Amino acid sequence: MAAGTAQASGVADAAIVTVTGPAGSVTLPLRVLPDADMVADTVWLPTRMGSGPVMVTLGTTVGGRVSVGAAGLAGRAEQLGSDQRSGGGR
């Protein structure tokens, strides 16, 4: 997540966050990147986490809306983008 987006969302680097979509959520540590290295209002997630595909768990696809917030307190909606680097989406 971009630094500006993280600040606006009230989360910090290495915080445990929950990403929630229409069908479910995943909880993981946050990595904050400089604004120049990440698109604002975008989150990147791995393709798979635990036993299954993240997009199935969340009930969304690349470009879908999710909310991101401190674990258990999902808050500000962030836009998943279309970047597929490292096999995942933003």
C-alpha positions in Angstrom: 0.0 0.0 0.0 1.2 3.5 -0.8 2.4 5.6 2.2 -0.3 8.3 1.6 -3.0 5.7 1.4 -1.8 3.9 4.6 -1.8 7.3 6.4 -5.3 8.1 5.2 -6.4 4.6 6.3 -4.9 5.0 9.7 -2.5 2.0 9.3 1.2 1.8 9.5 4.0 -0.4 8.0 4.0 -3.9 9.6 0.6 -3.5 11.1 -1.7 -6.5 11.0 -4.6 -5.5 8.7 -7.8 -7.1 7.4 -8.7 -6.9 3.8 -12.4 -7.5 3.3 -14.4 -8.2 0.1 -18.0 -9.2 -0.6 -17.4 -12.9 0.4 -14.8 -12.8 3.1 -11.6 -11.4 4.4 -7.9 -12.1 4.9 -5.6 -10.8 7.6 -2.0 -10.2 7.0 0.9 -7.8 7.8 0.9 -4.6 5.8 3.9 -3.4 3.8 3.9 0.3 3.1 5.8 1.5 0.1 6.8 5.1 -0.9 4.1 6.8 -2.9 6.3 6.9 -5.9 6.5 3.0 -5.9 2.7 2.3 -5.5 -0.4 3.6 -7.0 -2.6 5.6 -4.5 -5.7 3.9 -3.2 -4.4 0.5 -4.3 -3.6 -2.7 -2.4 -1.5 -5.6 -3.7 -2.2 -9.1 -2.5 -0.6 -12.4 -3.2 -2.5 -14.8 -5.5 -2.8 -17.5 -2.9 -2.8 -17.4 0.9 -3.2 -20.3 3.1 -5.2 -23.0 1.4 -6.8 -21.1 -1.5 -6.9 -18.3 -4.0 -7.2 -14.8 -2.3 -9.7 -13.6 -4.9 -12.1 -16.5 -4.2 -11.8 -15.9 -0.4 -12.5 -12.2 -0.9 -15.2 -12.7 -3.5 -13.7 -10.2 -5.9 -11.3 -10.0 -8.9 -8.5 -7.7 -10.0 -10.1 -4.2 -10.0 -12.7 -5.0 -7.4 -13.3 -2.9 -4.3 -12.2 -4.1 -0.9 -11.9 -2.4 2.5 -8.6 -2.3 4.4 -8.2 -1.5 8.1 -6.5 -2.6 11.3 -7.2 -6.2 11.9 -10.9 -6.6 13.0 -11.6 -3.0 12.0 -11.7 -3.0 8.2 -12.3 0.6 7.2 -11.5 2.8 4.2 -12.3 1.2 0.8 -9.3 0.7 -1.5 -9.4 -0.1 -5.2 -7.7 -3.2 -6.3 -5.8 -2.4 -9.5 -4.9 -4.5 -12.6 -1.2 -5.1 -12.0 -0.4 -8.8 -12.0 3.3 -8.7 -10.9 4.5 -11.6 -8.8 1.3 -13.5 -9.7 -1.0 -11.3 -7.7 -3.2 -8.2 -8.1 -3.2 -4.8 -6.5 
